[in-house]
Every structure is written in C-alpha cells, then in structure tokens.
Amino acid sequence: MNAVDASLHRTAPAGNLADDLRHDWTRAEIRALFDLPFPELIFRAQSVHRLRFDPDKVQLSTLMSIKTGGCPEDCAYCPQSAEHDTGLKATKLVDVEAVMEAAREAKASGSTRFCMGAAWRSPKDRDMDDLCELVEGVKAMGMETCMTLGMLTAPQAGRLKVAGLDYYNHNLDTSPEYYPKIISTRTFQDRLDTLSVVRDAGLSVCCGGIVGMGESIDDRVGMVHALATLPSHPESVPINLLVQVAGTPLEGTGRVHPLDFVRTIAVARITMPASMVRLSAGREDMTDELQALCFIAGANSIFSGERLLTTPNPGEDRDGALFERLGMTTDGAAGLR
C-alpha cells in the first residue's frame, strides 16, 4: 500500500470523531478520492456522513437578494456583473420590511437559516446601519442569519457579529490556478483575506465553489484542497453547479456529467466531515435522481424557494414531493450528532 492509499484509509469510520478532522490533505490524496470507483467513493462518503449527521435529514436555507445587479466585479459566471449584458437592472438596497416579510415566509416554509446577498465588491460604511438592522430583525425571528456582501473590513465584520450575524458567505469559486480565468477584478488571496477577517470576528464561515465553469478535474481537486486545508473547515460548504446565463462569458460552456458533480459532493464530504455540504445553485436543472445521489454522497443542506438571487430554483412543492419520495425530512440542523 502506497502513502496515498494508506492516507485514504483514514477516511474510514473511526471511534474518535476528532480524528476525522484533517487539515493536511494533499492534492494527491484528494485526486485519489476523485479517481475511486464510483460505488467505493459513495460508500466512503456515506460512511463518513453517518458518523456526524442523520442521513435522512436535510437543512433548509433561504437566499434573498437584498441588492441586485450593478456589481463592478467581472466574475464570468455572474449575471449581476455590470461588465456583462444580461438585461438585469441594478437596484438599491431593499427596504427592511420587505426583507422581514421574506424572512417570515421562509421560516413558515421550514427554513432555519435566512441568507441575504448584495451585489457589491464590498459594502460601504454608510450601508452598515441598514445591514445590521436586517440582521437584528431576522435574528429576532429565531432564524440563523447569513450574509454575502463581498469583501469585508475587520470593523465591518465586527459590527455584523455584534448585530447577531451567524454566518458569512464568501466562496473561493474554483482552484487558485483556474481562478484568474474566471475573475480578474480581485485575487484568490483577496478571498482568503476576507475569510480570515470573518474568522477573526468570530463569525461562522460559509464557503464553497462552482462546478461546470470549464475547469479540469485537477481544478476541482484544487478547489476542494483549498477548502479542506483552511485553518478551520467552513461550517457550510455550498457546491454549486454553474447556471449558464445568457450574456455571461460562460454561456455555452460544456456541461458537466452528473456523476462528476456527485463525485465533487462526495469528496467534499469526506475531506470536510463536520461541515454542512449544501447542494446549491443548479438544482433547477437536476433530476430527482441526481439530487438523491447527492444526498447519498453527503449533501445535507439546500436552498429552498423559487429563486437563488437572480436564477431559478425548484419551488417548495417540487422539493417537498422529492423528500416525501425519499423518506427524508427537513428539520433542524440536518440531525447533527
């Protein structure tokens, strides 16, 4: 048995859960996971998943765009970039009561976390009073709060923490090597710096990436490696399937084979065993069978509702019917053990 094979056997169920939390994964080890026969990979991922989570439960979150379009970043996948002609009109920050109403509806539909996204490179200090008011209002409803606002300064992160923000989302998107082909207006290190600021403020991290942007398998390895070797694993790891939007540079990109997407979910689960792995963007185009495979591979969180910021998402009726067929429930923190 070579060194890589030996290290992979460490992903098998162990008596001490702390033993599973590794931050020293190598790219060779992660590539070896991607290369496993599909049944073996799924078995390992499901085995790891069952150590910490109830495999029959999925956590629901709702994502609302609180400031849409006009972003100065040039992310090639994003319809909200001012650099792309997608027909999306820029809006101002949504008023507080509209956000509270959306949060109330989300809670009534079973969501336990309410996420608010603004199309900014970074928030301005003058926006912070309004943002903190939104956090306080949603928190008062008894829901977990999450925001994605771009890059943050330490004082801004501190204010959000004091207001009651639980999670901050800031995705790495892809591997460090492929990143410059997708975004030129900020660097991969900028992303890492923001994650450090968020951690230092005492906030939990929501951080993942996107599959289907024309990246190679090695880039998916690099993305998972960057996430799994952070000083602390993100508490939430959203894995997105690219939604191709007309007018963005990635329109027309070759589609990812569904089983390759499932492999990414499974490897994320094995390398970050205590994290919530969220099946995020792209579910509108996924079959029920593909989503079921993702849950078997270790995904235990989804976004609920008919839209994710500006792109379609399966409605509650479709999701409810799927979970009923699967015999799965959607309560609490997906059965954290």
SULZI-V255794 format. One record per residue. PHI is phi in radians with two decimals (none if undefined). OMEGA is omega as a letter, one per 40 degrees, with the letter a starting at -180 (* if undefined). D_CENTER is the distance of its C-alpha to the mean C-alpha in Angstrom with 1 decimal. Layout:
phi: {PHI:PHI}
omega: {OMEGA:OMEGA}
d_center: {D_CENTER:D_CENTER}
This chain:
phi: {none:-1.43:-1.10:-1.15:-1.05:-1.09:-1.18:-1.17:-1.19:-1.28:-1.44:-1.22:-0.92:-2.23:-1.27:-1.85:-1.07:-1.08:-1.15:-1.43:-1.52:-1.73:-2.15:-2.01:-1.02:-1.75:-1.11:-1.10:-1.12:-1.19:-1.09:-1.11:-1.13:-1.01:-1.51:-1.07:-0.94:-0.94:-1.05:-1.17:-1.07:-1.16:-1.06:-1.12:-1.11:-1.17:-1.11:-1.12:-1.04:-1.21:-1.17:-2.09:-2.31:-1.31:-1.21:-1.76:-2.15:-2.28:-1.53:-1.81:-2.16:-2.14:-2.02:-2.17:-1.42:-1.71:-2.73:-1.86:1.24:1.34:-1.27:-1.34:-1.25:-1.98:-0.90:-1.17:-1.61:-1.76:-1.27:-1.56:-1.21:-1.19:-1.38:-1.97:-1.63:-1.92:1.41:-1.47:-1.59:-1.26:-2.19:-1.52:-1.02:-1.15:-1.25:-1.02:-1.14:-1.12:-1.20:-1.10:-1.12:-1.11:-1.18:-1.09:-1.14:-1.09:-1.10:-1.12:-1.56:1.88:-1.25:-1.87:-2.31:-2.04:-1.89:-2.12:-2.09:-2.16:-1.42:-2.25:-1.23:-2.89:-1.26:-1.55:-1.01:-1.20:-1.47:-1.15:-1.05:-1.14:-1.12:-1.15:-1.12:-1.11:-1.06:-1.06:-1.15:-1.21:-1.07:-1.15:-1.42:1.54:-1.78:-1.23:-2.01:-2.51:-2.37:-2.34:-2.26:1.63:-1.29:-2.11:-1.57:-1.05:-1.08:-1.15:-1.09:-1.10:-1.13:-1.12:-1.09:-1.09:-1.22:1.97:-1.15:-1.65:-2.19:-2.19:-1.67:-2.71:-1.33:-1.44:1.33:-2.76:-1.28:-1.02:-1.29:-1.50:-0.89:-1.10:-1.41:-1.88:-2.46:-2.04:-1.54:-2.65:-1.74:-1.06:-1.13:-1.00:-1.10:-1.09:-1.11:-1.13:-1.05:-1.13:-1.07:-1.10:-1.08:-1.09:-1.41:1.51:-1.55:-1.35:-1.92:-2.00:-2.67:-2.62:-2.82:-2.17:-1.90:1.87:-1.67:1.59:-1.32:-1.57:-1.01:-1.08:-1.23:-1.15:-1.03:-1.11:-1.14:-1.10:-1.04:-1.08:-1.30:-1.34:-1.87:-1.08:-0.94:-2.29:-1.11:-1.01:-1.16:-2.19:-2.18:-1.33:-1.91:-1.77:-1.74:-0.88:-1.70:-1.38:-1.98:-1.01:1.74:-1.61:-1.05:-1.58:-1.06:1.59:-1.11:-1.02:-1.32:-1.41:-1.14:-0.92:-1.20:-1.19:-1.15:-1.06:-1.00:-1.13:-1.02:-1.11:-1.20:-1.07:-1.12:-1.17:-1.42:-2.27:-1.16:-1.69:-1.50:-1.32:-1.77:-1.72:-1.36:-1.88:-1.07:1.76:-1.16:-1.03:-1.71:-1.64:-1.27:-1.05:-1.12:-1.15:-1.10:-1.07:-1.07:-1.11:-1.15:-1.12:-1.36:2.10:-1.20:-2.48:-2.71:-2.45:-1.58:-1.76:1.95:-1.52:-2.46:-2.01:0.98:-2.17:-1.97:-1.16:-2.53:-0.98:-1.31:-1.10:-1.13:-1.14:-1.10:-1.07:-1.14:-1.11:-1.14:-1.15:-1.13:-1.43:1.23:-1.83:-2.07:-2.27:-2.34:1.02:-1.71:1.01:1.25:-0.99:-1.53}
omega: {i:a:i:i:a:a:i:i:i:i:i:a:a:a:a:a:a:a:a:a:a:i:a:i:i:i:i:i:a:i:i:i:i:a:i:i:a:i:i:i:a:i:a:a:i:i:i:a:a:i:a:a:i:a:a:a:i:i:i:i:i:a:i:i:a:i:a:i:i:a:a:i:a:a:a:a:a:i:a:i:i:i:a:i:a:a:a:a:i:i:i:i:a:a:a:a:i:i:i:i:i:i:i:i:i:i:i:i:i:i:i:i:i:a:a:a:i:a:i:i:i:i:i:a:a:i:a:i:a:a:i:i:i:i:a:a:a:i:a:i:a:i:i:a:i:i:i:a:a:a:a:i:i:i:i:i:i:i:i:i:i:a:i:i:a:a:i:i:i:a:i:i:a:a:i:a:a:a:a:i:a:a:i:a:i:a:i:i:i:i:a:i:i:i:i:i:a:i:a:i:i:i:i:a:i:a:i:a:a:i:i:a:a:a:i:i:i:i:i:i:a:i:i:i:a:i:a:i:i:a:i:i:i:i:i:a:i:i:a:i:a:i:a:a:i:i:i:a:a:i:a:i:i:a:i:i:a:a:i:i:i:i:a:i:a:a:i:i:a:a:i:a:a:a:i:i:a:i:a:a:i:a:i:a:a:i:i:a:i:i:i:i:i:i:i:a:i:i:a:i:i:i:i:i:a:i:i:a:a:a:a:i:i:i:a:a:i:i:a:i:i:a:i:i:a:a:a:i:a:a:i:a:i:i:i:a:*}
d_center: {34.8:33.3:31.1:27.8:28.9:29.9:26.6:24.7:27.0:25.5:22.4:24.8:25.0:26.8:28.7:27.0:23.3:23.2:24.4:21.1:19.2:19.9:19.1:21.7:20.2:22.0:21.0:23.9:22.7:19.2:21.1:23.4:20.7:19.6:23.3:24.1:25.7:23.2:24.8:24.9:21.2:20.2:22.9:21.6:18.0:19.3:21.8:19.4:17.2:20.4:21.4:18.9:17.7:19.7:18.9:20.1:17.7:14.4:12.8:12.6:10.9:12.2:11.2:14.3:15.4:18.0:19.2:19.0:20.2:22.4:20.0:22.0:19.3:19.9:16.5:17.8:15.1:15.2:17.8:17.9:19.5:23.2:24.0:23.3:25.6:23.5:25.7:23.2:25.1:24.0:24.2:24.8:22.8:23.0:25.6:25.0:26.5:24.5:21.2:22.9:24.0:20.6:19.4:22.5:21.9:18.4:19.8:22.7:20.5:19.0:15.7:15.6:13.0:13.5:11.2:13.3:12.7:15.7:16.5:18.1:18.5:19.0:20.5:24.3:26.0:27.8:24.5:23.8:26.2:24.7:21.1:22.4:24.3:21.3:19.6:22.9:23.4:20.2:20.6:24.2:23.2:21.8:18.1:15.3:14.4:11.5:12.0:11.0:14.4:14.5:16.5:18.2:21.5:22.4:24.5:21.8:19.3:22.3:23.2:19.8:20.1:23.6:22.7:20.5:16.9:14.9:11.4:10.7:7.6:8.6:7.0:9.8:9.4:12.1:15.1:17.4:20.1:18.5:16.9:20.3:20.6:17.7:18.1:21.5:21.3:19.4:19.2:16.8:18.7:18.1:14.4:15.4:18.0:15.8:13.8:17.3:18.5:15.7:16.6:20.3:20.1:19.1:15.6:12.8:9.8:6.1:5.5:4.6:6.6:8.7:11.5:14.7:15.7:18.9:17.8:19.8:19.1:19.9:17.2:14.6:16.5:16.3:12.5:12.3:15.3:14.1:11.3:13.7:16.6:15.3:17.9:15.6:12.6:9.4:9.9:6.3:4.4:1.8:5.1:6.7:10.5:12.4:14.2:17.5:19.1:22.8:23.8:20.9:21.8:19.6:21.4:23.2:21.2:21.9:19.8:18.1:19.9:18.0:19.0:17.5:14.0:14.8:15.9:12.7:11.1:14.3:14.5:11.2:12.7:16.0:15.2:13.0:14.9:14.4:10.6:9.0:7.2:5.5:7.4:6.1:8.6:11.8:12.9:15.9:17.4:16.7:19.7:19.8:20.8:17.8:15.4:17.9:17.7:14.0:14.7:17.6:15.7:13.6:10.7:11.5:9.3:9.1:9.5:13.3:15.7:17.2:15.2:11.8:13.4:16.0:15.2:16.3:14.6:16.7:18.8:19.4:22.5:21.0:18.3:21.1:23.3:20.9:20.4:24.1:25.0:22.8:24.2:20.9:20.4:17.7:18.8:17.9:15.3:15.5:18.7:17.8:21.1}
